[in-house]
Amino acid sequence: MPDVTAGAARWPITETPMTVLDKIASVKPASRAATVQKILTPGGFECWLVEDYAVPLVAFDFAWRGGNTQDPEGREGASSMLAGLLDEGAGPYDADAFHRALDDKAVEISFSADRDLFNGRLKTLTRHIDDAFEFLRLAVNEARIDSDSLERVRSQMIAGLKREAKDPDALAGKAFREAAFPGHPYSRPGRGTLDSVPLIDRDDLTKLRTDVLARDNLKIAAVGAIDAVRLAALIDKVFGALPSRANLRPVADIAIAGLGERRIIDVDVPQSTIRFALPGLPRKHPDYMIATVVNHMLGGGVFSARLFKEVREKRGLAYSVHSQLANWQHASIFSGGTSTKNERAAESLAVIEEEIAKLAAEGPTADELDKAKKYLTGSYVLRFDTSTKICDQLVNLQTENFPVEYLDERNAMINAVTLDDAKRVARDLFAGKKLLVAVAGRPEGM
């Protein structure tokens, strides 16, 4: 029997379109954390479960620590290739047969790799749960990695890389990574290069699978019409045969480099794509939530943000401009970007730098702070309006080592931010600091 350590409340979920007001009304329990059961399977796996029978659906997300940082040297893109191959035939099924079997049962299985994680996802109707988890077991443990599938995925990756070789956004991102994280795994392209992808072979992929897909670095969440006992048995069936311990290469923490540097990549296009960055704050820094509010006021992707008003509304320099706090397991940065006409690129960057400096010197207004807090707390509920979104949030909390209580505490931390807090953190983040800038295009005057 699984050990159920918390919660029996229900969390309404739906996959059907609703209005924003309907969403807010339907997914706002007194305590989100109380709806989450922490189950421990007989095989020793912990899973966070939100049990609900409103619709006959189960969403199941999982993630292994590892990701692109574990790609062998000179074999960049191996994790992404492996992710593309796990559902391309497994066990007795070749690629076509496996996809037909999934389609016949309306089962969705997918895998992906990012900087720090190797992710998986399953979604199924309850009447096909047993079949769905058997397909997942095969994909995780018995992926065939047949030569024809490998070459097909390789060709797809190479075609994408050839497109990126002419794409200003991809080129600016590459220059940014290399300047920000020199010599670090974060500087390497997650989807590989035109030199590395052709070198990846089946032995590279099978070793990577054995090294990364293990029991001790796995985080799991499930949402939907399934009870803890049945889910526990299925989890043990899918993951029970994995290696007990991952064999991960150590990755060092790194601070962003290249501050004050401008890297320009010449691309014959009418617009310049601009990336900029400064040091950020680690996810568990005591000022992180304050920084989240500050970033929202500066460039958080809403019409009220300063960068949007100054760059787009007042001057018409760009269609969009944004900033964000980006956090990975080994680095934390403040970053942003925009695209604008080559002849106005220098002006756009100057406006961005001016607004960052102004926010550092003067801080936000009380009205800006009030609007930011209302938006950030009010929109939080929309991260939980489908079973797949809830699953994603629960896995993210686990991979970032946050307790389930964060679901209830997050908005309280936002609401606790004062004007003095925001002014202090804006100074700490931005005062006297020069941006790392990467530009792809032919920017004039830069």
URCOR-V952381 format. One record per residue. N is the residue number from 1. PSI is psi in radians with two decimals (none if undefined). BURIAL is # if it has 24 or more other C-alpha atoms within 12 Angstrom, else .. D_CENTER is the distance of its C-alpha to the mean C-alpha in Angstrom with 1 decimal. Layout:
BEGIN
N,PSI,BURIAL,D_CENTER
N,PSI,BURIAL,D_CENTER
END
This chain:
BEGIN
1,2.44,.,33.3
2,2.63,#,29.8
3,1.95,.,29.9
4,2.01,#,28.5
5,-0.10,.,27.9
6,2.46,#,26.9
7,2.40,#,27.2
8,0.10,.,28.9
9,2.86,.,28.1
10,2.51,#,26.7
11,1.84,#,23.6
12,2.35,#,24.3
13,2.77,#,21.9
14,2.72,#,22.4
15,0.10,.,21.1
16,2.56,.,23.7
17,2.44,.,23.4
18,2.86,.,24.7
19,2.84,.,25.6
20,-0.73,.,23.6
21,-0.67,.,26.6
22,-0.74,.,26.7
23,-0.83,#,23.1
24,-0.72,.,23.8
25,-0.58,.,27.0
26,-0.32,.,25.7
27,0.58,#,22.6
28,1.32,#,24.0
29,2.90,.,25.6
30,-0.63,.,27.4
31,2.03,.,25.0
32,-0.69,#,21.6
33,-0.61,#,21.7
34,-0.32,#,25.1
35,-0.19,#,23.8
36,2.12,#,21.7
37,2.31,#,23.8
38,1.94,#,23.0
39,2.51,#,24.8
40,2.05,#,25.9
41,2.81,#,27.0
42,-0.50,#,30.3
43,-0.02,#,28.5
44,0.22,.,26.7
45,2.37,#,23.1
46,2.41,#,21.6
47,2.42,#,19.8
48,2.11,#,18.9
49,2.28,#,20.6
50,1.87,#,21.2
51,2.16,#,24.4
52,2.47,#,25.6
53,0.42,.,28.0
54,-0.61,.,27.8
55,2.63,#,26.7
56,1.17,.,27.3
57,2.55,#,23.7
58,2.23,#,21.5
59,2.43,#,17.7
60,2.03,#,16.6
61,2.63,#,13.2
62,2.74,#,13.0
63,2.42,#,11.4
64,2.40,#,13.4
65,2.36,#,13.0
66,-1.62,#,13.7
67,-2.76,#,11.7
68,-0.40,#,13.0
69,-0.27,#,14.8
70,0.02,#,17.2
71,2.36,#,18.3
72,2.59,#,22.1
73,2.26,#,23.6
74,-0.06,.,24.7
75,0.62,#,22.6
76,2.40,#,19.3
77,-0.08,#,17.4
78,-0.72,#,18.7
79,-0.74,#,15.5
80,-0.67,#,14.4
81,-0.75,#,18.1
82,-0.75,#,18.2
83,-0.62,#,15.3
84,-0.22,#,17.3
85,-0.30,#,20.5
86,-0.48,#,20.0
87,0.28,#,20.9
88,1.03,#,23.5
89,2.30,#,26.4
90,2.52,#,26.9
91,-2.23,#,30.0
92,-0.10,.,32.9
93,2.25,#,30.8
94,-3.12,#,30.4
95,-0.84,#,27.6
96,-0.77,.,29.5
97,-0.66,.,30.8
98,-0.78,#,27.4
99,-0.62,#,26.0
100,-0.72,.,29.2
101,-0.73,#,29.1
102,-0.79,#,25.6
103,-0.68,.,26.8
104,-0.55,.,30.1
105,0.10,#,28.3
106,0.69,.,25.6
107,2.36,#,23.0
108,2.16,#,19.5
109,2.31,#,17.8
110,2.74,#,14.9
111,2.66,#,13.1
112,2.82,#,10.4
113,2.39,#,9.7
114,-2.87,#,7.4
115,-0.79,#,9.1
116,-0.19,#,9.6
117,2.62,#,9.1
118,2.02,#,10.9
119,2.64,#,9.9
120,2.74,#,12.5
121,2.44,#,13.5
122,2.48,#,17.1
123,2.32,#,18.8
124,2.68,#,22.5
125,2.61,#,25.6
126,-0.55,#,27.5
127,-0.21,.,30.5
128,0.34,#,28.6
129,-0.84,#,26.7
130,-0.77,#,28.8
131,-0.75,#,28.6
132,-0.79,#,24.8
133,-0.46,#,24.3
134,-0.72,#,26.9
135,-0.71,#,25.1
136,-0.70,#,21.9
137,-0.75,#,24.2
138,-0.77,#,25.6
139,-0.72,#,22.3
140,-0.69,#,21.1
141,-0.47,#,24.6
142,0.52,#,26.7
143,2.33,#,24.7
144,-0.58,#,27.6
145,0.87,#,26.0
146,2.67,#,29.2
147,-0.67,.,30.3
148,-0.68,.,30.3
149,-0.74,#,26.7
150,-0.80,#,25.6
151,-0.58,.,27.5
152,-0.81,.,26.1
153,-0.70,#,22.4
154,-0.79,#,23.5
155,-0.69,.,25.3
156,-0.73,.,22.3
157,-0.74,#,20.2
158,-0.72,#,23.2
159,-0.71,.,23.8
160,-0.71,.,20.3
161,-0.62,#,20.9
162,-0.65,.,24.2
163,-0.74,.,22.9
164,-0.47,.,20.4
165,-0.30,.,23.5
166,0.07,.,24.9
167,2.08,#,21.8
168,-0.67,#,21.9
169,-0.77,#,18.3
170,-0.69,#,17.5
171,-0.69,#,20.5
172,-0.70,#,19.6
173,-0.71,#,16.2
174,-0.82,#,18.1
175,-0.67,#,20.8
176,-0.85,#,18.4
177,-0.76,#,16.7
178,-0.62,#,20.3
179,-0.66,#,21.7
180,-0.60,#,19.2
181,1.01,#,18.9
182,2.26,.,22.2
183,0.03,.,22.8
184,2.66,#,19.6
185,-0.47,#,17.2
186,-0.28,#,14.6
187,-0.23,#,17.2
188,2.58,#,17.2
189,2.19,#,15.7
190,-0.53,#,13.2
191,0.16,#,15.2
192,-2.98,#,18.4
193,2.97,#,21.5
194,-0.31,#,24.6
195,-0.66,.,26.4
196,-0.69,#,24.1
197,-0.71,#,23.1
198,-0.32,#,26.8
199,-0.29,#,27.4
200,2.21,#,25.0
201,3.12,#,27.2
202,-0.64,#,27.2
203,-0.70,.,28.1
204,-0.76,#,25.0
205,-0.72,#,22.8
206,-0.63,#,24.8
207,-0.74,#,24.8
208,-0.72,#,21.0
209,-0.79,#,20.8
210,-0.67,#,23.4
211,-0.66,#,21.9
212,-0.76,#,18.3
213,1.52,#,18.8
214,3.08,#,20.8
215,-0.63,#,21.7
216,-0.23,#,21.1
217,0.44,#,17.4
218,2.32,#,16.4
219,2.44,#,14.8
220,2.51,#,15.7
221,2.62,#,15.8
222,2.56,#,18.0
223,2.29,#,19.1
224,-2.74,#,22.3
225,1.25,#,25.9
226,2.47,#,26.4
227,2.93,#,28.1
228,-0.66,#,27.3
229,-0.83,.,30.1
230,-0.73,#,29.2
231,-0.74,#,25.5
232,-0.75,#,26.4
233,-0.69,#,28.7
234,-0.68,#,26.2
235,-0.80,#,23.6
236,-0.64,#,26.4
237,-0.74,#,27.4
238,-0.81,#,24.0
239,-0.08,#,23.1
240,-0.48,#,26.5
241,0.04,.,27.5
242,2.76,#,24.7
243,2.55,.,25.7
244,-0.58,.,26.0
245,2.44,.,24.2
246,2.70,#,21.6
247,1.31,.,23.0
248,2.39,#,20.3
249,2.40,.,21.3
250,2.51,.,21.0
251,2.21,.,18.7
252,2.61,.,20.0
253,2.62,.,18.6
254,2.46,#,19.0
255,2.56,#,19.8
256,2.38,#,19.3
257,3.13,#,22.5
258,0.29,#,24.3
259,2.34,#,24.8
260,-0.13,.,27.4
261,2.55,#,27.0
262,2.08,#,26.8
263,2.17,#,25.9
264,2.16,#,27.2
265,2.07,#,26.7
266,2.09,#,29.5
267,2.28,#,28.6
268,1.34,.,31.3
269,2.74,.,29.5
270,-0.27,.,30.6
271,2.64,#,27.5
272,2.36,#,25.7
273,2.17,#,22.0
274,2.27,#,21.4
275,2.43,#,18.6
276,2.73,#,19.4
277,2.74,#,18.2
278,2.96,#,19.7
279,2.55,#,19.0
280,-2.69,#,16.8
281,2.43,#,17.0
282,2.67,#,15.6
283,-0.54,#,13.7
284,0.23,.,17.0
285,2.44,.,19.4
286,-0.36,.,21.9
287,0.17,#,21.5
288,-0.75,#,17.7
289,-0.60,#,18.3
290,-0.76,#,21.1
291,-0.61,#,19.0
292,-0.75,#,16.5
293,-0.74,#,19.7
294,-0.80,#,21.0
295,-0.68,#,18.1
296,-0.72,#,18.3
297,-0.55,#,22.0
298,-0.97,#,21.6
299,0.62,#,19.1
300,0.33,#,16.6
301,0.34,#,16.9
302,2.83,#,19.9
303,-0.42,#,23.6
304,-0.14,#,24.8
305,2.54,#,22.8
306,-0.79,#,25.2
307,-0.69,#,23.7
308,-0.80,#,23.7
309,-0.81,#,27.3
310,-0.72,#,28.6
311,-0.77,#,27.0
312,-1.01,#,27.1
313,-0.86,.,29.6
314,-0.61,.,32.3
315,-0.24,.,32.3
316,0.60,.,30.6
317,-0.48,#,29.0
318,2.74,#,25.8
319,-0.65,#,24.3
320,2.70,#,21.1
321,2.49,#,19.9
322,2.86,#,17.0
323,2.83,#,15.7
324,2.82,#,12.9
325,2.08,#,12.3
326,2.24,#,9.6
327,2.18,#,9.5
328,3.11,#,9.2
329,-0.41,#,11.7
330,0.14,#,14.4
331,2.64,#,14.1
332,2.23,#,13.7
333,2.75,#,14.5
334,2.22,#,15.5
335,2.90,#,15.0
336,-3.12,#,16.0
337,2.94,#,17.7
338,2.94,#,20.2
339,2.40,#,22.5
340,2.92,#,26.3
341,2.52,#,29.7
342,-0.74,#,30.8
343,-0.19,.,33.7
344,0.17,#,31.7
345,-0.80,#,28.9
346,-0.71,#,30.8
347,-0.75,#,31.5
348,-0.80,#,28.0
349,-0.67,#,26.8
350,-0.71,#,29.8
351,-0.75,#,29.0
352,-0.81,#,25.5
353,-0.68,#,27.0
354,-0.74,#,29.8
355,-0.64,#,27.6
356,-0.77,#,25.5
357,-0.68,#,28.9
358,-0.72,.,30.4
359,-0.64,#,27.8
360,-0.69,#,28.3
361,-0.72,.,32.1
362,-0.40,.,32.6
363,3.02,#,29.6
364,2.94,#,28.6
365,2.87,.,31.2
366,-0.63,.,31.6
367,-0.73,.,30.9
368,-0.77,#,27.6
369,-0.76,#,26.5
370,-0.79,#,27.8
371,-0.70,#,25.9
372,-0.79,#,22.6
373,-0.70,#,23.0
374,-0.72,.,24.1
375,-0.82,#,21.2
376,-0.66,#,18.5
377,-0.70,#,20.3
378,-0.61,#,21.4
379,-0.21,.,18.2
380,-0.61,#,16.4
381,-0.46,#,18.2
382,-0.13,#,16.5
383,-0.04,#,13.3
384,0.47,#,15.7
385,0.02,#,17.9
386,2.80,#,17.2
387,-0.65,#,17.1
388,-0.67,#,13.8
389,-0.72,#,12.1
390,-0.80,#,14.0
391,-0.80,#,13.1
392,-0.77,#,9.3
393,-0.71,#,10.3
394,-0.68,#,12.8
395,-0.71,#,10.8
396,-0.76,#,8.4
397,-0.73,#,11.8
398,-0.76,#,13.3
399,-0.43,#,11.1
400,0.10,#,11.5
401,0.73,.,15.2
402,2.53,.,15.8
403,2.81,.,18.7
404,-0.42,#,18.7
405,-0.32,.,20.9
406,-0.54,#,18.1
407,-0.58,#,17.8
408,-0.48,#,21.3
409,-0.38,.,21.3
410,-0.89,#,18.5
411,-0.58,#,20.6
412,-0.66,.,23.6
413,-0.67,#,22.1
414,-0.82,#,21.3
415,-0.40,#,24.9
416,-0.15,.,26.4
417,2.22,#,25.5
418,2.93,#,28.8
419,-0.68,#,29.9
420,-0.70,.,31.1
421,-0.86,#,27.7
422,-0.72,#,26.0
423,-0.74,#,28.7
424,-0.81,#,28.5
425,-0.59,#,24.8
426,-0.72,#,25.0
427,-0.79,#,27.8
428,-0.68,#,26.0
429,-0.70,#,22.9
430,-0.43,#,24.9
431,2.22,#,28.6
432,0.24,.,30.2
433,2.51,#,27.1
434,2.40,#,26.8
435,2.49,#,23.8
436,2.23,#,22.5
437,2.33,#,22.7
438,2.30,#,22.1
439,2.30,#,23.7
440,2.16,#,24.2
441,-2.66,#,27.3
442,1.19,#,30.8
443,2.28,#,30.5
444,2.41,.,34.0
445,0.29,.,35.1
446,none,#,32.2
END
